Amino acid sequence: SVLRRAEKEEGLEAAEAAVRVLAAIAASDCIEEENKRRVAVALAADAPSTAASLARVLRCGSALDARVDAARLVESLLRNAAAPGARAAVAESEPLVAELVRLIGPADDKGGLDRSAVAAGLSCLAAIAATRRARAEMVRMGAVPAAVRVLAADAGCSAQALRVLEAAVGCAEGRAAICESAETAVPAVSADSQ
């Protein structure tokens, strides 16, 4: 894919630029849906490499915007990839899921959450949760405490955080994680549903 090639030939800076361009195409209202699907198909052609490149941009990206764009590109890939196994390869990528959970975390030393990062990360995790086998991994990487933290901080995106928690209760690991976070989770979920 162009993303992997950019990363190999020019490094992280080129990969970030490729991510920005591809994310803009995927999100633009001016681009036909068929062309957006073409981007996803091209990225899905080598889904494991694409997942690795996107995880690297999420982990090492020089700016939060590049990391948010990488998350948006992951979501586009998950929603539009038709290649057999591509969705699973992305959804089950440990490094990618770990970085998406980290994206939801504090954006500064004071513990503040960036709304666009939280929205992009939670949206991706909700899309990943559609892959049943990926749910336990998502939970193991810390998705439950991250979603609870978003609800408790009233950082917006509560519907997405609740979707992630709803998916988490679909596996034993998720139910256990919610029980471990019960002291924070119950009041956060209760306050949000009122």
N, C-alpha and C positions, 0 to 999 in steps of 0.2 A: 504494500500500500504506500501511498505518497507520504503518509505519516511516518512509517517505519524508515523509508528511504531518506526523508529529511533528517530524521534523528541520526541515522547511521553516517550520512555524508557530512552533515553540518553541525550536528550536536543538538543539545537541548534547546538552544535559542531558535533554531530552524523548526524543531518539533513544535515549540510553542506557537510560532507563526502559522504553521500548518493547522494546528488545532484551532486557532482563532478564525482562520479562513473557513475551515470545514464547519465549525460551529455556527458561523454567520450564515452559511448556506443552509444548514439544517434548521435554523431558527427564522430565517427571513420569510416574510409574507409575500415577497415579490418573486420567490422561486417556486416553480410548480412542484407539486407533491412528488411527481415521478422523478424529478431531478434530485429531490431530497432522498428518495429511496435509492437512487443510484449511488449517492455518497455512502449510505449505509451498506449497500451491497459490496462496494469496493472495499470498505473497511472490514466487512465480514469475511471477505475472501481469505484473509489470514487472521482470523479472530484472535488466536493466542498472541500473536505479535502485536496486533493492534491494542489488545488489553494491556500488554506489557508497556507499550509506548505511552498509552494514556495514564497508566499508573505512575510512570516516571514523571510525566508532566505534573500530575497531581502531587507527587511527593517533592519534586525539586523545582517546580515552576517558580520563576522569579517574581511573579505578581499574582495576587489573589484572583484577578480577572482571568488569567490564563488557566488557573486551576478550576475556576467556575466553568469556563468554556469547555475544558476537558470533561467535566462532569456532564455538561449538557450534551456533548458529543456521545458520551457513553449511553445516556438515556435515548438519544436518537437511534443509536445502533441497536439497543435492546428492543426498542419499539418497532423498528423497520427491517431488521435483518431477517431474511427468509431462508438463508443457507442453513441446511441441517447442522445442528451442533454449534452454530456460531453464537446463538444466544446463551447457550449453556457455557461455552468456553469463556465468554465475557462475564457472565453472572457468577461463575465459580472460580474466577481468578482471585486468589487470596490477596495478593498485593493490591489489586484494584479495589476490592471491597474494603480493605483496611484503610486505604487512602480516602475513600468516600466517607467512611465513618469519621476519619480525622478532619475532613472538610467541614463537618457539622460542628466540630468542637470550637472552643474559644479562639477568636481571631486576634486577640490582643492579651497583654499581660494582666489586664483587669478582669479577664474572663468574659468579655463581651462577645456576642455572637454576631456575625455578619449575615444579614437577612438573605442576600443573594446566594451566599455560599451554603447556608442552611437549606434554602429552597432547592437548590440544585442537588445537593447531597441527598436530601430526603427523597426527592423525586426519583433519583437513581436507585436508591435502596428500595423504594416501593416497586419499581420496575424489576429489580433483581428478585424481590420476594415472589414474583410470579413464577419463578423457576423453583419448584418445590425443593430440589436438592440443595439449592443455594441458601435456603433459609437458615439452616443450622450454622453454616459458615458465617453468615451475616451476623447472627447472634453471637457467635464465638468471638468475632472481631469487635464487638462492643456496640452494636446497633441499638440495643435496648436502652442502656444507660444514656446514649447520645440522644435518642428520641425523647426519653423522659426529661433530660436536661433542657431540651427545647421547649417542652410543655411547661416545665417548672419556671423557666425564665420568661415565659410568655413572649417568645421571640418570633411570633408569627408562624405560619406554616403548620398550625396545629393539626389540620386535617391530614397532611402528609405524615406527620409524626404518629398520629393515631393509626394510619394505614400500615406503617412499619410495625407498630406494636401489635396490630391485629394479625399481620402475617406471622409475627414472632410466636404468637400463642398457638400457631398451627404446628409447632414442633416442640418436643419435650424440652430441648435446650432453651427455647424461648420462654416457655412457661416457667422454667427454673430461674431464668434471668429476671423475669418480671417479679417473681416472688422475692428474689434477692434485692430488688430495687423497690419493694413494696412501700417502704416508708416514704419514699419520694414519689413513686409512680401513682399510688392511689390518690393522694391529694391533687397531683398534677392532672390526672385524667378526670377526676371528679370536678375540679374547678373548670376544666375546659368544656365539660359537657353541660354546664349550667348556662 
